[in-house]
Amino acid sequence: MSPTIFTIGVFIVIPIIYALFLSFNDVQLLGGTSYQFVGLENYTRFADDKRAIIALKNTAEYVLIVVPIQTFLALLLAAALNSNIKGKNIFRIIFFLPTVTSSAVLTLIFMWMYYPDGLINQFLSFLHLPTYDWLSNPEIALKSIMIMNIWATAPFFMVIYLAAMQDISDSIYEAATIDGANWWQKFIFITVPILKPVTFFVVVMGVIGTFQLFDQSYIFSGGSGGPNNSTLTIVLLIYQYAFRSLDMGYASALAVALAVLIMVVTIIQKKFFGEEKLHD
């Protein structure tokens, strides 16, 4: 176990402890690193930081919209591919392609599609629907990232759901058929309840991933979080404070606060979903 303990200690435990230490200090990186203990000052700055509040609101909106949609879409795709449709193996490969594509490349492709004369607006014009300024409109920019991420992440969770569905015994569905249940009743009263532990895992992973949104927002806005802070997220703000403003103490405090927030949300989800283990 020594290699694993060493790796976890060096790359996880020590950085966490160091981040906690930094969050209670005013850190000067230029002209020799120095630390000045400031107590909870970095944490209390959050209430007066308008950009931090905006980033929190953007991140919360992103989580509340993306996680339910991608979970529901992943469940529907898995149910479709678990049926007896023709060519389902080909569809599985096609649906999973966005997941194996580089996030940066995927973002650049979608930015090209989001241009005013890009593919999406051309398609909307063809259907005589209104077009949008996907990249420059503050009311639309974050939604653009949401659409891209739902499209890219739902297939990953689809595979998890699909694997779980294939482990459900056929005898349960056969008994339901004998009792006169149709496909919808089987799905709602058998499949969904049995997949509850899987749904808990999918939602937790989705929440953690969405709270940590960074690369797409960074590429979309050129690292600024624009337009008008509409794509500014907590992790992007942490990056700006740490590596642009060199305010490492406050950035560490934001990182610790984000970690605590994710843990609290996960605990609440666990209480909501109840027991995680399947019962015989």
N, C-alpha and C positions, 0 to 999 in steps of 0.2 A: 504493500500500500504506500510505501515511501514516495515513489514518483508522483502518484496522484496527490498525496498530502502536500508535497513540495510545490506542485503546480498550482493547486488551489490556494495555498498559502501565499505564494509570490504574486499570482495574477488576480486573486479575488480578495482574500482576507486582508492582506497588507494594504492594497489600494483603498479598500473600504475604510479601514482605520485611519489611513492618511487623509482621506477626504473628510472624515469627521473632524480630524484635527484642524484641517484647513478652514472648515466652516466656522470655527470659533476664533479665527485669527484674521488680521489684516496682513495680507501677504504681499511683499514687494519682490518682484522677480528681477528687475533691472538693477545693475550695479551691485550684484550679490544678493542672494535670497535672504530675506529677513522676515520674521514673524512677530506680530504684535497682538497679544491676546485682547479680544474685544468682546468676549462673552457671547451674548445672544444678539448682538447688534446686527450681524449679517442676516439673521432670521427676521428681525423686526423691520428691516428695510423693505421686505416684500410688500407690506401693506401700503407703503408710499411709492412703490415702483409701478407706474401706470403701464409700462410695457410688459411687466411681469403679469399683471392682472389681465391684460389683453391676451398674452400668450396662454394663460390658464384657461380663459374663456374659449379661445380657438381650439385648444387641445381637448377641452371637455366637449365642445360641440362635435369635434371630429370623432371622439370616442363614442358618443351617444348615437351618432348616425351610422358610422362605418361598422361597428361591432355587430349590432342586430342584423343589419342588411347582409353582411358577408356570412354570418352564421346561418341565417335563413336560406340564402342562396346556396351555400355549401350543402345544406341538408337536402334541398330540392334536387341539386345536381347529382348527389350521391344516390338519392332514391331513384332518379331516372336511369342512372347507369347500373343500378342494381336490379333493374327490371330486365325483361327478355327482349329488349329492342335490338334490332339488327345493327351490326357494326359497333357495338358498345366498346370494344377494345380500342378501336380507332378513335372514338369520341373521348375515351379516357386519356389518350395521348395528347389529343388536341386541347382538351380542357386544361391539362396540366402544364402545357408549354409556358404560360405566363409566369408560373412559379419558378421555373428553372432559368428564366431570363434575368440578366443582371438588372438590378434596381435602377442604376444610373442610366443604362441603355434604354430601359423601359420608359423612364422619365423623359429622356430626350425625344423618344419616338412620340410620346403623347404630347409633348410641347409642340412638335411639328404639326401634329394633328389639330392642336388647339389654336394655331395661328388664325388670324382673321380670314385668310383665304385658304385655310387648311382643310383637311379631309372632312372633319366633323361639320364645319359650317357649310361646306359644299353639299354634304349629304342633307343637312337641314334645309338648305335653299332648294334642293331638288324636290323635297317633300313639301315645299311652300310653308315651312315652319320658321319661326324667328331665329336669327343667329345671335351669337353672344361673343363678347370680348373675353374669352376664357382666361387669358393670362393677365390682363391689365385692369379688369373690373374688380374692385375690392369685394363686391357682393358675390362674385362668381368664382374667384381664384381658389379659395379653399375647397369649394365644391368640385372643382376640376381635379384636385388632388384626391378627394374622396372617391370620385368615379374611377380614377386610375387604380387606386389601392384596392377597392372592392373587386375590380376585375382581376387584379394580380394575386390577391391573397385568398379569395374564395376557393380556387381550385386546390390549394394546399389543404385546407380544412375539409374539402370534399373527399380527399383521399382518406383522411382519418375517419370520417363518417362511413365511407364505403367499406373500409376494413371492418368496422364495428358491425355494420349491417350484415356482412357476410358471415359473421360469427353467431347471428341469431338463428336458433334452431328452426328448421322448417316445420317441425311438429306443432309449434305454437301457432303458426299461420294456418296449418291444416285443421287444427281444432277450431280456430276462429271461423274458417270456411264452413265447417260442419254446423256451426252455430248460426250461420247465415250472414256473417260479416262481409261487407264489400271491401274494396281496396282502400277506400278512404278511411273506413272504420279501423281497418288493420293498421294503417299508417298512424292514425291519431292515438289509438288506444293500446297499440302493441309496440310499434317501432319507436315512436317518440319517447314513451316512458322508459323503455329499455335503454335507450341512448342517452338518458339523463346524465350519467357520469361522463360520457364523451362530450356532451354539450357543455358541461361544466369546464372540462379541459379546454375545449375550443374557445369558449367565452373568455376564460382567464388568459389564454395565450393571445387572443385578439385584443383584450384590454391592455396587456403589457406591451404588445407591439404598437398599438395606436398611441399610447401615452409616450412612446419613445420615437415618434415620428421625427425624422431629421433630414435624411438624404433627399427625399422628394421635395420637401419644403425649401431646402437649401438650393437645389438646382433650379427649381421653379423661379425663385426670387433672386438668384445670384447671391445668396447668403444674407440678404437684407430683411427677409420676412415680409416683403411688400407684395402687392401694392398697399400702402397705407396700413402696414402691419397685419394685413388680412391673412397671411400664411405664416405668421410668427407662432412657433410652438415653444413649449417649455425647453425641450432639448436644444433647439436652435438658439434660444435665448441664452442658455447655459454656455453654448459654444461661443457666442458673441462676447459675453462677459469674460470668459476664460482666456480666449485666444486673440481677441481684438482689443478689448479694454484692459486685459491682463489683471482683471479683478478676480483672482483665483479664489479668494475667501468667500465672496458672495456667490460665485458660480458653484462652489462646493456646497454652500448652504442650500441653493436651489436644487442641486442634485440630490442631496439628502432628503429634502422635503418631497421631491418627486418620488423617491423610493418609498418613503413612508406612505404617501398617498396611494401608490400602487398596492402596497401591502394591505392598507385599510380596505380598498375597493375589493381586493381578492377575498379578504375575510368576509365581507358583506355578501359577496357572491356565494361563498361556501355555505353561509347560513341560509341563503335563498334556495340553493339547489339541494341542500340537505346532505344526507349521507352519500359519499362518493362511490362506495363499493357496491358492486352488483351482488344481489342475494340470489341464492339458488331457489 
